[in-house]
């Protein structure tokens, strides 16, 4: 065995070999190009959804890559993938919208928790039915969502069906 090769990592020449290697490997621009995605979330009657989160997940990737944004008080959003509002990958995306209330320790005051207005189907990619294509340009989307079914609406039908 050649001991000179094993000792190479301790020599000062190793540093001169290692630094350019790190620079070449570390400075490559391997991050994919992102495109600006902004929009508005509103109910089908035109009322704005004024709080919550929007999340876009790109189709066709082995590892899920998502872009997300908080929904502003004016119903607007600006997606970010790696940083806030830096955009999303181009391609077809499935979308979820989550708009739960901040509950904290609300279990002791359940009468103070407002009922959820957004239909729960929008919480899951499989049931939301929302799909958008991000193009390699500035993108503007309007996401239309439905209200949650009224509390007790189905229960009334079930009880009348039993009678």
Long-range contacts (C-beta under 8 A, 24 or more apart in sequence): 31-82, 32-89, 33-90, 33-136, 34-67, 34-81, 34-82, 34-86, 34-87, 34-88, 34-89, 35-87, 35-88, 35-89, 35-90, 35-134, 35-135, 35-136, 35-137, 35-138, 35-139, 36-78, 36-87, 36-138, 36-139, 37-67, 37-78, 37-79, 37-87, 37-88, 37-134, 37-139, 37-141, 38-76, 38-77, 38-78, 38-79, 38-138, 38-139, 38-140, 38-141, 39-76, 39-77, 39-139, 39-140, 39-141, 39-142, 39-143, 40-75, 40-76, 40-77, 40-141, 40-142, 40-143, 41-71, 41-75, 41-77, 41-97, 41-142, 41-143, 41-145, 42-75, 42-142, 42-143, 42-144, 42-145, 43-144, 43-145, 43-146, 43-147, 44-144, 44-145, 44-146, 48-74, 48-75, 49-75, 49-97, 49-99, 49-118, 49-145, 50-74, 50-75, 51-99, 52-97, 52-98, 52-99, 52-100, 52-118, 53-97, 53-98, 53-99, 54-79, 54-95, 54-96, 54-97, 54-143, 55-95, 55-96, 55-97, 55-98, 56-88, 56-93, 56-94, 56-95, 56-132, 56-134, 57-93, 57-94, 57-95, 57-96, 57-125, 58-88, 58-89, 58-91, 58-92, 58-93, 58-134, 59-91, 59-92, 59-93, 59-94, 60-91, 60-92, 65-89, 67-93, 71-97, 71-99, 88-134, 88-139, 89-134, 90-134, 90-135, 90-136, 91-133, 91-134, 92-131, 92-132, 92-133, 93-131, 93-132, 93-133, 93-134, 94-125, 94-128, 94-130, 94-131, 95-125, 95-128, 95-130, 95-131, 95-132, 95-143, 96-122, 96-123, 96-124, 96-125, 96-128, 96-130, 97-122, 97-123, 97-128, 97-130, 97-143, 97-145, 98-122, 98-123, 115-148, 115-151, 116-148, 117-147, 117-148, 118-145, 118-147, 118-148, 119-145, 119-146, 119-147, 119-148, 119-149, 120-148, 121-146
